[in-house]
């Protein structure tokens, strides 16, 4: 789950804030960034069905806690081997708290709990609706001005959500299913709050330097929470459990973040936002192929509206205020 290059953008394993683009706009993407980004998209897309599979072997909060504990351990080990472990400074703490608690801990926990009631493909699509929250707040609270194309994109994405919430798509009498849908939208809103913080906040450290501390914070909160809510450790210790944990922790969380961060250095942010829309589409496709989740017409239509709407909302606007702080996504 989570990093914030993903929407107009993470977080779990969704994306963390990327460093400034170091390549001039319009330059071609080299093979190395393309491979890294393609690998991360595949990992993050597969992360949803793998989490769904793993939830058959461990409860959601314990799974989320272990994901970030193993991800943090891998990144700390990697940085230590390079002599690059950096203690966070006071100015870094708000960013660590924002990403660690909102984009990682809350987003992932809500998504994991929701997936105990919903298919992985539907969960992946709904989790990528952050622009529905980001754009209106940016306009109403922070005074941004956006283009008609971006407003149309938000409207189209919102229509997609309404399609997925329609009585023809889900049983409104099933409180667990309806609540799971609400959890995914709440997770998306938490990620959106993190994006807005990153857009208007600053940190002296790079995303790579702060990532293990953010994961450590998420794990530190989730571990006692899992113990309090779900009781003693629930993992069954089977080969499937360990395979799922290794995938979502060291691979999708630790390596996936580093791969996207490296690719972001050479890919323009607007293009990055659009490319990352392949994550929920990949998740939907892999879930259909491996878990045999058959997407109905409502999911196909709703997903198409959401993805096209987010793509339109990611188009850079020329009407933003001149003194607006640029997004570091």
N, C-alpha and C positions, 0 to 999 in steps of 0.2 A: 501496500500500500502505500507509502506514502510518500512525495516531493513536490515543489510548487511550480515547476516548469510546466505543469500539466494542463492547466486550464487557460486562462489568459495568462497563464500560469507559468498540485501535491500538492500529498502529504499520503503512505503509510505508506503498495507502498507508494505511495504517491510521492511527488517531487518536492525538493527543497529549493530555496532561492538560488538561482544560478549567478555566477560572477558576471560582470559586464562582458558584452560581446567584444572579442578581441580581433574580429575580422571585419573588414569594412562591408557595409551592406551591399548585398547583391553578389558577393563573391561566391564561387561555387563551393559546395560542401565536399571536402576531401573524403577519401575512402575510409580513413580511420574514424572520423566522427560519425559517418554514416553507419559503420559497423557497430560502433558503441551504442548509438541511438537505436538502431534496429534491435540489438540485443536487449536493451533496456525495455523497449516497447513489448517485445516478446515475453520477457520476464514478468513485467508488471501486468500484462494481459493475462498470462497464465496464472498469476498470483491469485486471482479470484477463484477459479475452479480448484486450485490446489488448496486454498483455505477452506473451501467448501468440503473437500475430501478430508482435510485434517480435522475439521470440526466433528467428524464421526469418531475421532479418537481422543479428543481432548475438548474441554469446555472453552467457550469463546474468550473469557477474560484471561485464563491461564495461557491460551494460545497466543493472545496478543502480547502478554507480558514476556513470554519466552521469545517471541519474534524480535522485540527490541533489545532484550538482554543479549541474545546471540549476535544481533546486528551491531550493537555497541562494542561487544567484545572483539568482533572481527575488525572493526574500524580502528579501535584503540591499538590492536596488535599490529595492524598495517602501518599506522602512524608511528608507533614505537620503533618498528623495524627501519623506518626512514628517518628516525630522529626528529619527527615533526609533530609530536604531541604538544599542544598549546593550551595552557590553562586559560579559561575565559576571563575576560576583564569585566568590570562593572557595566560598561556600555554594551556588552554582549548579552547580559542576563535577560533583558526583555525579549530578545529574539530567541534565546534558548527556551524561555518559558512559553512564548507564543507557539513555536513549532513543536516543542516537546509535549506541551499539554493539549493544544488544539489540533494541530495537523497530524500528530502521531498518536498520542494517547486517546483522545476523545474520538477522532475520526475512525481510527482502527477498531476501538472497542465497540462503538456503535455499529460499524459495518459488520463485525464478526457476530455480534448478537443478532443483528437483522438477518444474516445468512443462515441462522438456524431455522428460519421460517420461510426464506425466499430462495429462489434459484440464484446461482452465481452470476449468470449473465444479466439478469434484471438488476441485481445489486450493483454490478460494475457500471451499468449505464446511469442509474440514478445517482451514483456517487460523484459523477462528473458534471453536475449541474451548478457548479459554483458561480458562473457568471450571472445566473439569475439573482444571486444575492449581491455579488460584487458591484455590478454596474449601477443598480439603483442607489446603493449606499454611497458609492463614489460620487454620484451626481448630487444627491440630496444633502449629504453630510459634508463632503469635501469640495463641493462646488465644481466638479469636473463637467465638461461639456463633451458629449459624444455625438457621433454621426447618426443619421437616420438608419444607415445600414446596421450599426451596432444595436440600435433600439429594435429593429426588425429581427435581428438575431436573437435577442433576449425574448421577444415575443414568441418566436418560433420554438425556442427551447422550453419556454413555459407551457406552450401548447403540447409539446411532447410529454411533459410531466403530467399534464391533465389527462392525456390519453392513457398513460400508464396507471393513473389513479381512477379511471372511469369505472363505473359499476360493471361494465362489460368486460373489463380487464381483471378486476379482483373482486372478491366477495366482501362487501362492506360489512357483512354481519360477522365476519371473522376478525375479532379484535386483535389477535396475534399478528395476522398478516397485515392488517391496516397499521398497526403500531410499528411493524418492521419497516414498512414504507416510510413512515414518519421519521424513524431513526435514521434512515439513509439521507433524507432531506436535512435533518438536523446535523448529521455528519458533514454534509456538503456546506451547510451554513458555517460550521466551525472552521472548515478549511478556508472559506471565504473571508472570515474574520482575520485569519492568519495572513492571507494574501494582502488584505488592506493594511494590516500592520506593517508588513514588509514593504509595501509600496510607499508608505509615508514615514517609516522609521529607518534607522541606520545602524550598522554594526561595523566595527573596525575589522573584525575577523572575516575570513572567507567561509562559504557554506561548508566546504570540506573540513575545515578546522572545527567548526561548531557541531557538525553532524553527530559524532559519537556522544557528545555531552547531551544533545537533545534526545538521542535514543536512550541514554542512561537515565535521564529524567523521566521519560515515558515509562521505562521499565520499573523505576523506583516507585512510581505511583501505582502502576498496574499490579505489581506483585502482591502488596498487602491488600489491594482492593479485591483481587482474585481470591485470596485466602479468606477474606471476610464474607464475600458474596457467594462464592462457589465451594468453599470448604477446602480441605486438603487437596494437594495436587491431583488432577484428574486424568493426566496422560496415561495411556495404557501401555506405553513402552514397546509397542509393536514396530516392525520395520516400516510400516506405512506412516506411523506417527513420526519417527525420526526423519524419514525422507521428506515429509511435508514441512517439518520444522527447519531442516537444513535449507530447503528451497526458499521459504518465506523469510528466513532470518539472514543468513550469510549471503545468499544469492540475490533474492528480490530486493531486500532492504539495504544491505551494505553495498554489494557490488552494483546493484541497479542504480542506487543514488550516485555512486562515483562515476558510472558510465554516462549518466545524463549530465552530470556536472561538467565532465570533460567535453562532451559534445556541445554543451551550451556555450563554451568558450569560442566556438567557431561558427555557430548557427545563429542568425538573427532571432531575436526574441519572438517577433510576430510569427515567423516560420515555425519556431519551436512550439508555440502554442497550438498551431494547427496540426503539426505532426503528432503531438501527444494525444490527439483525439483518436489515434489508432489504438490506444490502450484499451478503452472500454469495448471497442469493436472487436479487438483481438480476444478479449476476455469472453465476449458473447460467443464468438466463433469456436474457441477452444472448449468452452463449457458445453456447447452443442455437440462437438465431436467426441469429447471424452466422457462427459457425464450424461450424455444423451438428453440434454435439455432441449426440447423442441420449442423454439420461439414461435409464439402465435402471431397473428396479424397485428394485434395491439402492440406487442413488444417491438416488432419490426418497424411499424409506423412511428411509434413513440421514440424509439432509438434513433431513427432517421431524422426526425424533427429536432431532437436534442443535439445530435452531432452537427447537423447543418447549422442550427442556431448558434452553437458555440463557435463554430468556424467563422460565422459572420460577425459575431461579437468580438472575435480576436483580431479583426482587421484594424490596424492602427488608425486613429482618428486625427485629423489635422486641426480639430477644433478644441483641443485640450488647452487649458489655461497655461500661459507661458511660464508661470512660476510653479507649475506642478512638479513635484518630485517624480522622476521617472521610476517606473516599476522595475524592481530588480528580480524579475521572474525568468 
